[in-house]
Amino acid sequence: MQRLIWLAVAAGMALSLQSAHARAGINVITSTEDLASLVREIGGDKVSVEALAKGYQDPHFVEAKPSFVIKLHNADLLVVIGRELEVGWLPPLITQSRNTKIQPGSQAYLDASLTARILDMPTGQITRAMGDVHPLGNPHYWLEPGNGRRIAKAIQDKLTSLSAGDAAYFAQRFTDFDRRLAEGEKRWQATMAPYKGLKIVTYHRSWSNFADVFGLDVVGYVEPKPGIPPSPAHQLALTQEMKRQAIKIILVEPYFDLQTPNKIARDTGARVLVMPPSVGGVKEVQNYLQLFDYDVSLLVSAIKDTGAGR
Amino acid sequence: MGELTVWQIAEFLAAPFAASLILTGIHTYLGVHVVERGVIFVDLSLAQIAALGATIAILMPFSDGDPHSRSVYWVSLAFTFIGAAIFSFVRTKHARIPQEAIIGITYAVASAAAILAMSKSTSQAEHLKDMLVGNIIAVSWPDVFKTAGLYGAVGLFHYVYRKPFLAISMNHEHAEATGLNVRLWDFLFYASFGFVVTSSVSIAGVLLVFCYLIVPSVAAMLYAEGIGRRLAIGWTMGTVVSALGVCLSLVLDLPTGATIVCTFGLVLVLMAAARPLIKPRLNR
């Protein structure tokens, strides 16, 4: 009986995988939906792409499912954010996939961070006094349009090396994406221009690149380490600082608990703004350009509402 | 890139399935002891102590912050043995205080201490918990063989000394009256138990290990009295549920560990429901 169930299951999976595979092209798996969107921009119909982590999930913690291993096994290319963002869940799955092409360092493994502009790089010896520091720099670098361009370029190079015959196609798609991204950048910068230097507080150190590009000044963090409640001293200092500087906005990713930010918001009269940091974080955001359209307009309307810009 | 054949898919699941069989083997046996002793949550408590040890070790300069380094493993094992010493000592000294209370207190304090330790870390705190808790779908063959060897040794040790272990688990006072060094045997029990639980948690996660420990032996208690029979029922149930859970997680594409845990719950309910129909016939 047991063996029969096994066979039935295995046969069913094999069939579904075969049909999925028939779509063909270069089969790309990415760790996050932001990367999947960028691969789609460059690869067009020459690739089929799927993200393991959904945009509404915290990319630090993803519950592995059996299909992940099988998808990785079938992948012709794996694109990851790197900088230890996925270190808690992805490495054992890559090993388990037994796909030699996509092992770290191999030809079909692309760490998108290698050509990106990385912030919060610790310089010199890391000490405890510095708080929560990613030794390899801030892994939330995709929240900067310029890095979207750099990642797209790296994807173009990688796809070209995997399928040289389509080089012109990928190049043309990159040029097109580059143009739309540049238009977007102009639009977003223009919308944000009146609020240059606006002081905000964020939940975790996830918005460094975003704040840097759009001229926001992050003066503090609610929970420097997610999952570890801030000490009363930290909370008190943050509340006082926010009152002193009249800070009206607390940015939080959708997957974090709102208890502490809400408490601080009550104490300071600030507003908690839940803002998606990834494609797929809310249903209106289906690609990389929409992510910035959505976040910028969400932020600006919150600034207007709270009068933070004045 | 060729398509996956039936056998390739079976191959992917072979390692997690083999691991779940090993877990069934040792944990069903240990579970009989644990349920008899009435120390149901001792594994969660010991696992938490081990995690505290690992967390502290990762923060020390000698481990280079690598959660998979040897020094982390040894420190975490040392903490487990300290926990074992606490549990074996407390039981004989303070009979008035239920042992389960001590276990609960230990769990809470160890969890909180781990949070304090993590709040002092410079980096990676957010991944730490993940890296200490395994995921059965990601288990590799070398892990399976290593675990099989270790658990085989522990199993052999328990088989050789089954008399004192069983005597204490079944009737503590009587065992003490016969002049057995209960504290020593208790320490050996909790130490070997903690050793197994720590390794299991690192490959399968806390929830799954707890289920493998408690559910098969409870299910077996519904149907049988003797140790031999209980083990037979427990092992059968564990094997069937593992196979079923792994299959369900594949077909429905759900996280494997949690699927097996829920399958355990479901099968236990079914077994309890079927008991009035089957039990009278067994006893006749």
Chai-1 contact restraints between the chains, C-beta under 6 A:
chainA,res_idxA,chainB,res_idxB,connection_type,confidence,min_distance_angstrom,max_distance_angstrom,comment,restraint_id
A,Q2,B,A243,contact,1.0,0.0,6.0,A-B,restraint_1
A,I5,B,C247,contact,1.0,0.0,6.0,A-B,restraint_2
A,V9,B,C247,contact,1.0,0.0,6.0,A-B,restraint_3
A,V9,B,L250,contact,1.0,0.0,6.0,A-B,restraint_4
A,V9,B,V251,contact,1.0,0.0,6.0,A-B,restraint_5
A,A10,B,V6,contact,1.0,0.0,6.0,A-B,restraint_6
A,A10,B,I9,contact,1.0,0.0,6.0,A-B,restraint_7
A,A10,B,A10,contact,1.0,0.0,6.0,A-B,restraint_8
A,A11,B,V6,contact,1.0,0.0,6.0,A-B,restraint_9
A,M13,B,I9,contact,1.0,0.0,6.0,A-B,restraint_10
A,A14,B,L4,contact,1.0,0.0,6.0,A-B,restraint_11
A,A14,B,V6,contact,1.0,0.0,6.0,A-B,restraint_12
A,L17,B,L4,contact,1.0,0.0,6.0,A-B,restraint_13
A,Q18,B,E3,contact,1.0,0.0,6.0,A-B,restraint_14
A,H21,B,E3,contact,1.0,0.0,6.0,A-B,restraint_15
A,H60,B,E126,contact,1.0,0.0,6.0,A-B,restraint_16
A,E63,B,P255,contact,1.0,0.0,6.0,A-B,restraint_17
A,A64,B,N135,contact,1.0,0.0,6.0,A-B,restraint_18
A,A64,B,I137,contact,1.0,0.0,6.0,A-B,restraint_19
A,K65,B,D253,contact,1.0,0.0,6.0,A-B,restraint_20
A,K65,B,P255,contact,1.0,0.0,6.0,A-B,restraint_21
A,P66,B,I137,contact,1.0,0.0,6.0,A-B,restraint_22
A,P66,B,S249,contact,1.0,0.0,6.0,A-B,restraint_23
A,P66,B,L250,contact,1.0,0.0,6.0,A-B,restraint_24
A,S67,B,D253,contact,1.0,0.0,6.0,A-B,restraint_25
A,V69,B,F12,contact,1.0,0.0,6.0,A-B,restraint_26
A,V87,B,H127,contact,1.0,0.0,6.0,A-B,restraint_27
A,G88,B,H127,contact,1.0,0.0,6.0,A-B,restraint_28
A,G88,B,D130,contact,1.0,0.0,6.0,A-B,restraint_29
A,P92,B,A138,contact,1.0,0.0,6.0,A-B,restraint_30
A,L93,B,A138,contact,1.0,0.0,6.0,A-B,restraint_31
A,Q96,B,A138,contact,1.0,0.0,6.0,A-B,restraint_32
A,I126,B,T122,contact,1.0,0.0,6.0,A-B,restraint_33
A,R128,B,T122,contact,1.0,0.0,6.0,A-B,restraint_34
A,V133,B,T122,contact,1.0,0.0,6.0,A-B,restraint_35
A,V133,B,S123,contact,1.0,0.0,6.0,A-B,restraint_36
A,P135,B,S123,contact,1.0,0.0,6.0,A-B,restraint_37
A,K225,B,A125,contact,1.0,0.0,6.0,A-B,restraint_38
A,P226,B,E126,contact,1.0,0.0,6.0,A-B,restraint_39
A,I228,B,I115,contact,1.0,0.0,6.0,A-B,restraint_40
A,I228,B,M118,contact,1.0,0.0,6.0,A-B,restraint_41
A,I228,B,S119,contact,1.0,0.0,6.0,A-B,restraint_42
